[in-house]
Amino acid sequence: MSNEETISGLAQRHKQILDLLLEKGSVSVSALAERLKVSEVTLRKDLSALEQQKKLYRTHGSAILASPYISDRHVNEKEKQNVNEKRAIAAHAARMVSANDSIIIASGTTMTFLARGLYDFSDRLTVITSALQVTSILSQNREIEVIQLGGFVRPSSMSVVGNSAEEMLRDFHCSKLFLGVDGITPDFGLTTTNVMEANLNRTMIRTAQKVVVLADSMKFGRIGFSKICETSDIDEIITDEGISPLMRKQLSEMGIETTVVSI
């Protein structure tokens, strides 16, 4: 085989690998080797080359399109991303709130959009929140009783965390928790980038009758530093049309209601 043919064949195989990952999200090394009729040794060399080109990310025994690991970012940076998706997700969540409801609103940029959606709520409503921006918005409505949790302020998220906030929550029971996350994977669960926030989120989950996760489609397949809970611990996810059919299928098989909003 000529050198030109070898290079051509290698490029074709790399394209096939990326096409399969685009279709399936994650593929094992053994499955890729069998599909492409090459040895696992050859396949691992292919994956190493593609990873160096930043076209995929290798995990234990498999490959995915990009690194799932995320780092903490300031709320001012995050609120500029996927604005239309977050606004649509929050608008749907706001319609789930009823008169005389008692709800928890966690931290996150989508929660700020939710607060704006509830700004003109005309019935009695009690809101417990860790997010300072949520308090700032909803406390202007006299029909809404806002309980601001206390604790350490996280400047990057403009929210409180810590034992004080967790202790306050133990005195309450609410109908719904609206939860924001940094990452969701069916196998690893829900994650955030801060361990204290993960602890507070777990206490919120125990305080609420129903857990509703508000997450734009970019959060799926991502993993933050701290695990909040198993995916099976939540009741519903509200997301946008960017969620993959494979992810929706996996969530459905786990018995999790997934609501997809149009932009």
C-alpha positions as CSV (number, residue, x, y, z in Angstrom):
1,M,0.0,0.0,0.0
2,S,1.4,3.4,-0.9
3,N,2.0,6.1,1.6
4,E,-0.6,8.3,0.0
5,E,-3.2,5.4,0.3
6,T,-2.2,4.9,3.9
7,I,-2.8,8.5,4.8
8,S,-6.1,8.5,2.9
9,G,-7.2,5.4,4.7
10,L,-6.3,6.9,8.1
11,A,-8.2,10.1,7.4
12,Q,-11.3,8.0,6.4
13,R,-11.1,6.0,9.5
14,H,-10.8,9.1,11.7
15,K,-13.8,10.5,9.9
16,Q,-15.8,7.3,10.6
17,I,-14.8,7.5,14.3
18,L,-16.0,11.1,14.6
19,D,-19.2,10.4,12.7
20,L,-20.0,7.5,15.1
21,L,-19.4,9.7,18.1
22,L,-21.6,12.4,16.7
23,E,-24.4,9.8,16.2
24,K,-24.1,7.9,19.5
25,G,-22.4,10.4,21.9
26,S,-20.1,7.8,23.4
27,V,-18.6,4.6,21.9
28,S,-16.4,1.9,23.5
29,V,-12.9,1.1,22.2
30,S,-13.9,-2.5,21.5
31,A,-17.1,-1.5,19.6
32,L,-15.2,1.0,17.5
33,A,-12.4,-1.6,16.7
34,E,-15.0,-4.2,15.7
35,R,-17.0,-1.7,13.6
36,L,-13.9,-0.5,11.7
37,K,-12.3,-3.9,11.4
38,V,-9.0,-2.9,13.1
39,S,-7.2,-4.0,16.2
40,E,-7.8,-2.2,19.5
41,V,-4.1,-1.2,19.5
42,T,-4.6,0.6,16.2
43,L,-7.9,2.1,17.4
44,R,-6.3,3.5,20.5
45,K,-3.6,5.1,18.4
46,D,-6.3,6.7,16.3
47,L,-8.1,8.0,19.4
48,S,-4.8,9.4,20.8
49,A,-4.2,11.3,17.6
50,L,-7.7,12.7,17.5
51,E,-7.5,13.7,21.2
52,Q,-4.3,15.6,20.5
53,Q,-6.2,17.4,17.8
54,K,-8.9,18.2,20.4
55,K,-11.5,16.5,18.3
56,L,-12.6,14.0,21.0
57,Y,-12.0,13.1,24.7
58,R,-10.9,9.6,25.9
59,T,-12.5,8.1,29.0
60,H,-12.0,4.7,30.5
61,G,-12.4,2.2,27.6
62,S,-14.4,4.6,25.4
63,A,-14.4,8.0,23.7
64,I,-16.7,11.0,23.6
65,L,-16.7,14.1,21.4
66,A,-15.4,16.6,24.0
67,S,-14.1,16.8,27.5
68,P,-17.1,16.6,29.9
69,Y,-15.3,18.3,32.8
70,I,-16.2,21.9,33.5
71,S,-14.7,24.6,35.8
72,D,-16.4,27.3,37.8
73,R,-17.3,30.5,36.0
74,H,-18.7,33.8,37.1
75,V,-22.4,34.3,36.9
76,N,-21.9,37.4,34.7
77,E,-20.2,35.2,32.1
78,K,-22.7,32.4,32.2
79,E,-25.8,34.6,32.0
80,K,-24.7,35.7,28.5
81,Q,-24.8,32.1,27.1
82,N,-27.8,30.4,25.7
83,V,-30.0,33.3,26.7
84,N,-33.0,32.4,24.5
85,E,-33.0,28.8,25.7
86,K,-32.8,29.8,29.4
87,R,-35.6,32.3,29.0
88,A,-37.9,29.7,27.3
89,I,-37.1,27.1,29.9
90,A,-37.7,29.6,32.8
91,A,-41.0,30.7,31.2
92,H,-42.3,27.1,31.1
93,A,-41.2,26.6,34.8
94,A,-43.0,29.8,35.9
95,R,-46.2,28.4,34.5
96,M,-45.9,25.4,36.9
97,V,-46.2,27.7,39.9
98,S,-49.7,27.9,41.5
99,A,-51.4,30.3,43.9
100,N,-50.4,29.8,47.5
101,D,-47.4,27.6,46.4
102,S,-44.3,27.2,48.5
103,I,-41.2,26.7,46.3
104,I,-37.5,26.6,46.5
105,I,-35.4,28.4,43.8
106,A,-31.8,27.4,43.8
107,S,-28.9,29.3,42.3
108,G,-28.0,29.7,38.6
109,T,-28.5,32.0,35.7
110,T,-31.7,30.2,34.6
111,M,-33.1,30.8,38.1
112,T,-32.7,34.5,37.5
113,F,-34.8,34.2,34.4
114,L,-37.3,32.2,36.4
115,A,-37.5,35.0,39.0
116,R,-38.1,37.5,36.2
117,G,-40.9,35.3,34.9
118,L,-42.5,35.3,38.4
119,Y,-42.0,39.0,38.9
120,D,-45.7,39.9,38.1
121,F,-47.2,36.8,39.9
122,S,-50.5,38.1,41.2
123,D,-51.3,35.4,43.9
124,R,-49.8,34.6,47.2
125,L,-46.5,32.8,46.8
126,T,-43.7,31.8,49.2
127,V,-40.2,31.5,47.8
128,I,-37.1,30.1,49.6
129,T,-33.9,30.9,47.8
130,S,-30.1,30.8,48.0
131,A,-29.7,33.2,45.1
132,L,-29.3,36.9,45.9
133,Q,-30.5,38.0,42.5
134,V,-33.7,36.0,42.9
135,T,-34.4,37.8,46.2
136,S,-33.6,41.1,44.7
137,I,-36.2,40.6,41.9
138,L,-39.0,38.9,43.8
139,S,-38.9,40.9,47.0
140,Q,-40.3,43.8,44.9
141,N,-43.6,41.9,44.6
142,R,-45.7,42.3,47.7
143,E,-47.7,39.2,47.0
144,I,-44.5,37.1,47.2
145,E,-43.0,36.2,50.6
146,V,-39.2,35.7,50.0
147,I,-37.1,33.8,52.5
148,Q,-33.4,34.4,51.8
149,L,-31.2,31.6,53.1
150,G,-28.1,32.8,55.0
151,G,-24.6,31.6,54.9
152,F,-21.3,32.2,53.0
153,V,-21.7,34.2,49.8
154,R,-20.2,32.7,46.7
155,P,-19.1,35.7,44.6
156,S,-19.0,33.6,41.4
157,S,-22.6,32.6,41.7
158,M,-24.0,35.4,43.8
159,S,-25.6,32.9,46.1
160,V,-25.2,31.6,49.7
161,V,-23.9,28.2,50.8
162,G,-22.9,26.5,54.0
163,N,-24.3,25.0,57.2
164,S,-26.5,28.0,58.1
165,A,-28.5,27.7,54.8
166,E,-28.8,23.9,55.3
167,E,-30.1,24.3,58.8
168,M,-32.7,26.8,57.8
169,L,-34.1,24.5,55.2
170,R,-34.7,21.7,57.7
171,D,-37.6,23.8,59.2
172,F,-39.5,23.9,55.8
173,H,-41.3,21.6,53.4
174,C,-42.0,22.9,49.9
175,S,-44.1,21.6,46.9
176,K,-41.4,22.2,44.3
177,L,-37.7,22.7,44.0
178,F,-36.4,24.4,40.8
179,L,-32.8,23.4,40.6
180,G,-30.0,24.5,38.3
181,V,-26.9,22.3,37.6
182,D,-23.6,22.5,35.8
183,G,-23.7,19.0,34.4
184,I,-26.0,16.0,33.8
185,T,-25.1,12.5,32.8
186,P,-27.5,9.5,33.1
187,D,-24.8,7.4,34.7
188,F,-23.0,9.8,37.0
189,G,-25.9,12.1,37.9
190,L,-26.2,15.8,38.5
191,T,-23.2,17.9,39.3
192,T,-22.0,21.4,40.1
193,T,-18.5,22.9,40.4
194,N,-18.7,23.7,44.1
195,V,-18.8,21.1,46.9
196,M,-20.7,23.4,49.4
197,E,-23.3,24.2,46.8
198,A,-23.7,20.4,46.1
199,N,-24.3,19.9,49.8
200,L,-27.0,22.6,49.9
201,N,-28.7,21.3,46.8
202,R,-29.0,17.9,48.4
203,T,-30.7,19.4,51.4
204,M,-33.0,21.3,49.1
205,I,-33.9,18.0,47.4
206,R,-34.9,16.5,50.7
207,T,-37.0,19.5,51.5
208,A,-39.1,19.5,48.3
209,Q,-41.9,17.2,47.2
210,K,-41.0,17.5,43.5
211,V,-37.6,18.3,42.0
212,V,-37.6,20.1,38.7
213,V,-34.2,20.7,37.0
214,L,-33.9,23.6,34.6
215,A,-31.0,22.9,32.3
216,D,-30.2,24.1,28.7
217,S,-29.1,21.3,26.4
218,M,-25.4,22.3,26.8
219,K,-25.4,20.9,30.3
220,F,-26.0,17.3,29.2
221,G,-22.9,15.1,29.0
222,R,-21.0,17.6,31.2
223,I,-19.5,16.8,34.7
224,G,-18.8,19.2,37.5
225,F,-16.4,18.7,40.4
226,S,-19.1,17.9,43.0
227,K,-21.9,15.4,42.7
228,I,-25.4,16.6,43.8
229,C,-27.4,13.5,43.4
230,E,-28.2,10.5,41.1
231,T,-30.2,11.3,38.0
232,S,-33.0,9.0,39.3
233,D,-33.4,11.3,42.4
234,I,-35.1,14.0,40.3
235,D,-38.7,14.1,38.9
236,E,-38.5,16.3,35.8
237,I,-36.1,18.1,33.5
238,I,-37.0,21.2,31.5
239,T,-34.6,21.8,28.6
240,D,-34.5,23.0,25.0
241,E,-34.5,21.4,21.6
242,G,-30.8,20.9,21.5
243,I,-31.0,17.8,23.7
244,S,-30.0,14.7,21.7
245,P,-32.6,11.9,21.0
246,L,-30.2,9.5,22.7
247,M,-30.2,11.5,25.9
248,R,-34.0,11.8,25.9
249,K,-34.3,8.1,25.4
250,Q,-32.0,7.4,28.3
251,L,-33.9,9.7,30.6
252,S,-37.2,8.2,29.5
253,E,-35.9,4.8,30.3
254,M,-35.0,6.0,33.8
255,G,-38.6,7.2,34.3
256,I,-37.7,10.9,34.3
257,E,-40.2,13.3,32.6
258,T,-38.4,15.5,30.1
259,T,-40.1,18.6,28.8
260,V,-38.5,20.2,25.7
261,V,-39.4,23.8,25.1
262,S,-39.3,25.6,21.7
263,I,-37.2,28.7,21.3
